Amino acid sequence: MADEPSREPPESGAPTVSCSRCNREWDLDFEFEELYAGNRAVEQFALDHERHTGHFPDDVTPWIVDCRECPDGDQYLEERPARRWAKTHARHTDHTVEFHPPTEEGSTEAIDAE
């Protein structure tokens, strides 16, 4: 079918990301060639996609940090910056932060000021 997107990887070797909610697929040549994102191309695309659409592409689930006492919180694609945000917020505000891993198998952790 002519209208069907190619399933072949781009010649550059850039990964492909899909989003079933948008019913689209993107190769990440732009992130490689224009943004020089390198091995962080998928992460950069996923964060940009969420900023512009309000949701992450398929197969991307963030670490979520939510303050129990104020409306502050954020989402991260890696544990280290998520944990840093939670600990820093707890330390500066003396608030408890809920730390949610990206999978349902992981348990939510409460992070308090130390």
Contact map, one row per residue, 1 for C-alpha under 8 A:
111100000000000000000000000000000000000000000000000000000000000000000000000000000000000000000000000000000000000000
111100000000000000000000000000000000000000000000000000000000000000000000000000000000000000000000000000000000000000
111110000000000000000000000000000000000000000000000000000000000000000000000000000000000000000000000000000000000000
111111000000000000000000000000000000000000000000000000000000000000000000000000000000000000000000000000000000000000
001111100000000000000000100000000000000000000000000000000000000000000000000000000000000000000000000000000000000000
000111110000000000000000000000000000000000000000000000000000000000000000000000000000000000000000000000000000000000
000011111000000000000000000000000000000000000000000000000000000000000000000000000000000000000000000000000000000000
000001111100000000000000000000000000000000000000000000000000000000000000000000000000000000000000000000000000000000
000000111110111100000000001000000000000000000000000000000000000000000000000000000000000000000000000000000000000000
000000011111111000000000001010000000000000000000000000000000000000000000000000000000000000000000000000000000000000
000000001111110000000000000000000000000000000000000000000000000000000000000000000000000000000000000000000000000000
000000000111110000000000000010000000000000000000000000000000000000000000000000000000000000000000000000000000000000
000000001111111000000000000000000000000000000000000000000000000000000000000000000000000000000000000000000000000000
000000001111111100000000001110010000000000000000000000000000000000000000000000000000000000000000000000000000000000
000000001100111110000000001100000000000001000000000000000000000000000000000000000000000000000000000000000000000000
000000001000011111000000111100000000000000000000000000000000000000000000000000000000000000000000000000000000000000
000000000000001111100000111100000000000001000000000000001100000000000000000000000000000000000000000000000000000000
000000000000000111110011110000000000000000000000000000001100000000000000000000000000000000000000000000000000000000
000000000000000011111111100000000000000000000000000000011100000000000000000000000000000000000000000000000000000000
000000000000000001111111000000000000000000000000000000001100000000000000000000000000000000000000000000000000000000
000000000000000000111110000000000000000000000000000000001000000000000000000000000000000000000000000000000000000000
000000000000000000111111000000000000000000000000000000000000000000000000000000000000000000000000000000000000000000
000000000000000001111111100000000000000000000000000000000000000000000000000000000000000000000000000000000000000000
000000000000000001110111110000000000000000000000000000000000000000000000000000000000000000000000000000000000000000
000010000000000111100011111000000000000000000000000000000000000000000000000000000000000000000000000000000000000000
000000000000000111000001111100000000000000000000000000000000000000000000000000000000000000000000000000000000000000
000000001100011110000000111111000000000000000000000000000000000000000000000000000000000000000000000000000000000000
000000000000011110000000011111110000000011001000000000000000000000000000000000000000000000000000000000000000000000
000000000101010000000000001111111100000000000000000000000000000000000000000000000000000000000000000000000000000000
000000000000000000000000001111111110000000000000000000000000000000000000000000000000000000000000000000000000000000
000000000000000000000000000111111111110010011000000000000000000000000000000000000000000000000000000000000000000000
000000000000010000000000000111111111110010000000000000000000000000000000000000000000000000000000000000000000000000
000000000000000000000000000011111111000000000000000000000000000000000000000000000000000000000000000000000000000000
000000000000000000000000000011111111000000000000000000000000000000000000000000000000000000000000000000000000000000
000000000000000000000000000001111111100000000000000000000000000000000000000000000000000000000000000000000000000000
000000000000000000000000000000111111110000000000000000000000000000000000000000000000000000000000000000000000000000
000000000000000000000000000000110011111110010000000000000000000000000000000000000000000000000000000000000000000000
000000000000000000000000000000110001111110000000000000000000000000000000000000000000000000000000000000000000000000
000000000000000000000000000000000000111111000000000000000000000000000000000000000000000000000000000000000000000000
000000000000000000000000000000000000111111110000000000000000000000000000000000000000000000000000000000000000000000
000000000000000000000000000100110000111111111000000000000000000000000000000000000000000000000000000000000000000000
000000000000001010000000000100000000001111111100000000000000000000000000000000000000000000000000000000000000000000
000000000000000000000000000000000000000111111110000000000000000000000000000010000000000000000000000000000000000000
000000000000000000000000000000100000100111111111000000000000000000000000000000000000000000000000000000000000000000
000000000000000000000000000100100000000011111111100000000000000000000000000000000000000000000000000000000000000000
000000000000000000000000000000000000000001111111110000011001000000000000000000000000000000000000000000000000000000
000000000000000000000000000000000000000000111111111000010000000000000000000000000000000000000000000000000000000000
000000000000000000000000000000000000000000011111111100000000000000000000000000000000000000000000000000000000000000
000000000000000000000000000000000000000000001111111111111000000000000000000000000000000000000000000000000000000000
000000000000000000000000000000000000000000000111111111111000000000000000000000000000000000000000000000000000000000
000000000000000000000000000000000000000000000011111111100000000000000000000000000000000000000000000000000000000000
000000000000000000000000000000000000000000000001111111000000000000000000000000000000000000000000000000000000000000
000000000000000000000000000000000000000000000000111111110000000000000000000000000000000000000000000000000000000000
000000000000000000000000000000000000000000000000111111110000000000000000000000000000000000000000000000000000000000
000000000000000000000000000000000000000000000000111011111000000000000000000000000000000000000000000000000000000000
000000000000000000100000000000000000000000000110110011111101100000000000000000000000000000000000000000000000000000
000000000000000011111000000000000000000000000100110000111111000000000000000000000000000000000000000000000000000000
000000000000000011110000000000000000000000000000000000011111000000000000000000000000000000000000000000000000000000
000000000000000000000000000000000000000000000000000000001111100000000000000000000000000000000000000000000000000000
000000000000000000000000000000000000000000000100000000011111110000000000000010000000000000000000000000000000000000
000000000000000000000000000000000000000000000000000000010011111000000000000010000000000000000000000001100000000000
000000000000000000000000000000000000000000000000000000000001111100000000001111000000000000000000000011000000000000
000000000000000000000000000000000000000000000000000000000000111110000000001111100100000000000000001111000000000000
000000000000000000000000000000000000000000000000000000000000011111000000111100000100000000000000011111000000000000
000000000000000000000000000000000000000000000000000000000000001111100000111000000110110000000000111100000000000000
000000000000000000000000000000000000000000000000000000000000000111110011110000000000010000000000111000000000000000
000000000000000000000000000000000000000000000000000000000000000011111111100000000000000000000011110000000000000000
000000000000000000000000000000000000000000000000000000000000000001111110000000000000000000000011110000000000000000
000000000000000000000000000000000000000000000000000000000000000000111110000000000000000000000011000000000000000000
000000000000000000000000000000000000000000000000000000000000000000111111000000000000000000000000000000000000000000
000000000000000000000000000000000000000000000000000000000000000001111111100000000000000000000000000000000000000000
000000000000000000000000000000000000000000000000000000000000000001100111110000000000000000000000000000000000000000
000000000000000000000000000000000000000000000000000000000000000111100011111000000000000000000000000000000000000000
000000000000000000000000000000000000000000000000000000000000000111000001111100000100000000000000000000000000000000
000000000000000000000000000000000000000000000000000000000000011110000000111110000100000000000000000000000000000000
000000000000000000000000000000000000000000000000000000000000011100000000011111101100000000000000000000000000000000
000000000000000000000000000000000000000000100000000000000001111000000000001111100100000000000000000000000000000000
000000000000000000000000000000000000000000000000000000000000011000000000000111111100000000000000000000000000000000
000000000000000000000000000000000000000000000000000000000000001000000000000111111110000000000000000010000000000000
000000000000000000000000000000000000000000000000000000000000000000000000000001111111000000000000000000000000000000
000000000000000000000000000000000000000000000000000000000000000000000000000101111111100000000000000000000000000000
000000000000000000000000000000000000000000000000000000000000001110000000011111111111110000000000001000000000000000
000000000000000000000000000000000000000000000000000000000000000010000000000000111111111000000000001000000000000000
000000000000000000000000000000000000000000000000000000000000000000000000000000011111111100000000000000000000000000
000000000000000000000000000000000000000000000000000000000000000010000000000000001111111110000000000000000000000000
000000000000000000000000000000000000000000000000000000000000000011000000000000000111111111000000111000000000001000
000000000000000000000000000000000000000000000000000000000000000000000000000000000011111111100000100000000000001110
000000000000000000000000000000000000000000000000000000000000000000000000000000000001111111110000000000000000000000
000000000000000000000000000000000000000000000000000000000000000000000000000000000000111111111110100000000000000000
000000000000000000000000000000000000000000000000000000000000000000000000000000000000011111111111100000000000001110
000000000000000000000000000000000000000000000000000000000000000000000000000000000000001111111110000000000000000111
000000000000000000000000000000000000000000000000000000000000000000000000000000000000000111111100000000000000000010
000000000000000000000000000000000000000000000000000000000000000000000000000000000000000011111110000000000000000000
000000000000000000000000000000000000000000000000000000000000000000000000000000000000000011111111000000000000000110
000000000000000000000000000000000000000000000000000000000000000000111000000000000000000011101111100000000000000110
000000000000000000000000000000000000000000000000000000000000000000111000000000000000000001000111110000000000011110
000000000000000000000000000000000000000000000000000000000000000011110000000000000000011011000011111000000000011100
000000000000000000000000000000000000000000000000000000000000000111110000000000000000010000000001111100000001111000
000000000000000000000000000000000000000000000000000000000000001111000000000000000110010000000000111110000001111000
000000000000000000000000000000000000000000000000000000000000001110000000000000000000000000000000011111000111100000
000000000000000000000000000000000000000000000000000000000000011100000000000000100000000000000000001111110111000000
000000000000000000000000000000000000000000000000000000000000111100000000000000000000000000000000000111110100000000
000000000000000000000000000000000000000000000000000000000000100000000000000000000000000000000000000011111100000000
000000000000000000000000000000000000000000000000000000000000000000000000000000000000000000000000000011111110000000
000000000000000000000000000000000000000000000000000000000000000000000000000000000000000000000000000000111110000000
000000000000000000000000000000000000000000000000000000000000000000000000000000000000000000000000000111111111000000
000000000000000000000000000000000000000000000000000000000000000000000000000000000000000000000000000110011111100000
000000000000000000000000000000000000000000000000000000000000000000000000000000000000000000000000011110000111110000
000000000000000000000000000000000000000000000000000000000000000000000000000000000000000000000000011100000011111000
000000000000000000000000000000000000000000000000000000000000000000000000000000000000000000000001111000000001111100
000000000000000000000000000000000000000000000000000000000000000000000000000000000000011001000001111000000000111110
000000000000000000000000000000000000000000000000000000000000000000000000000000000000001001100111100000000000011111
000000000000000000000000000000000000000000000000000000000000000000000000000000000000001001110111000000000000001111
000000000000000000000000000000000000000000000000000000000000000000000000000000000000000000100000000000000000000111
